[in-house]
Amino acid sequence: MAERFNRTLKDKLWRYFTRTNSVRYVEVLPKLVRGYNHSYHRSIKKAPADVTIANQEEVWQRLYGGPTLSKPPKLNIGDRVRISKTRRVFKKGYMPSWTEELFTISQVKTTTPVTYVLKDDHGEELLGTFYEQELQKVGEKEIYCIEAVLEQRPGKGKQKEYLVKWLGYNPSFNSWIPQTALTHYTD
């Protein structure tokens, strides 16, 4: 509130400076403060000078009281999510704005607004918390994209196994998968 008052006072002072072509304001300062205190404020629905001991509780409730309408969390513990990539505001582009790597919600914090703690597929928690708007829930039948096939080895029977680097994941997630798990891949 003090910042709002400072801005309003500066605005009135600059108008006065422009009108009088002077930067001397000592003699007009009491008039400006009185004008501010007797003008209507939409946050308290009256002028500050009209606030009395009798109605101070009503004004306080209007500013700080009242029920906070917290919404129930849309995401739950165990949900799989992607994280929004940080972009500049209103930046357009055709590249996906969500991470390829999937995370699991490990904790829902009932803050205002609700925040979420995430863990990766190794079970390690990510630093910090995330807002609901930064997360995108994904379905269970998700296709994981492969960045590169690093090696191959004979598997059980005639089936081969491939060491793959997953797109969007760091090398610690590289893993061996059977040939049947690959789609759209030829040797």
Beta strands, then each sheet from edge to edge (+ up, - down):
strand 1: 80-83
strand 2: 103-109
strand 3: 115-119
strand 4: 130-131
strand 5: 135-137
strand 6: 146-154
strand 7: 160-166
strand 8: 175-178
sheet 1: 4+ 3- 2+ 1- 5+
sheet 2: 6+ 7- 8+
end
